[in-house]
Amino acid sequence: MKVVAITACPTGIAHTYMAQEAIEKECKKRGYDVKVETQGSMGIENELEQEEIDAADVVILAVAIGIEGEDRFEEKEDAGKVINVEPGDVIKHPVEVIDRAEKL
């Protein structure tokens, strides 16, 4: 399975990167291809290319704020392949979030 994600929190520091780590760790444990873009105090890091988004089986938006480039995910949203979750939830429950992703 191919997973792409964006993580972002209001201050753009701790939860942004903790959510990124939780998603990457759980996906790698399952042998999934994963790339996580962060939008935080350092700006956009590890930016997702449109081709990566298009090729993904699922998109995880672990965001607590508005994000830049949200329109990139419209096609996946229309197909029901986007999960919206709070960064804190993915940090506390990464297994459940990736389980949800598998069911899409």
Buried (B, 14 or more C-beta within 10 A) or exposed (E): BEBBBBBBBEEBEEBBBBBBBBBBEBBEEBEBBBBBBBBBEEEBEEBBEEEBBEEBBBBBBBBBEEBEBEEBBEBBBEEEBBBEBBBBBBBEBBEEBBEBBEEB
